[in-house]
Amino acid sequence: MTNITRFEPLNELVRFDPFLDVNDFFKGFGVRPLLREFEREPQMKTDVSEDDGNYIAKVEIPGVNKNDIHISIDRNLVFISAEVKKEKEEKKGEQIIRSERYIGQVSRSFTFANEVDSDKVEAKYADGVLEVKMPKKSNGHRKSITVS
């Protein structure tokens, strides 16, 4: 099975933060590092493996309630989505200096060579990692046809 990775050129720019160690220096000047404002939206880091009878997906979705994770399967198409809620608040004593919220949805989909037996799928979520074991559906016997 071939691994496919989505290339997003702006992620490399956002990941680079030249002011990482010098943030305290700029506090008194009213200057904020520009790239700090572009916080990346959450992504679902995923590993998909295959053995003789199963496809296994391990998806990192930290900080998500297991009730907010949805998995749907249509033959050989698997769609995994999760609602992400992130709140960040900075206080100085009793006074709130900054409060931010992010509410959104992240999703991934996969198309496999074989159909998935949706009645036998098992999903577990622990420590921010969703593990989905998807048995392959037997497609019957392969038959060779001779052309006359």
Secondary structure, DSSP 8 states (H G I E B T S, - for coil): --------HHHHHHH--TTTTTHHHHGGGT---GGGG-------EEEEEE-SSEEEEEEE-TT--GGGEEEEEETTEEEEEEEEEEEEEEEETTEEEEEEEEEEEEEEEEE-SS-B-GGG-EEEEETTEEEEEEEB------------
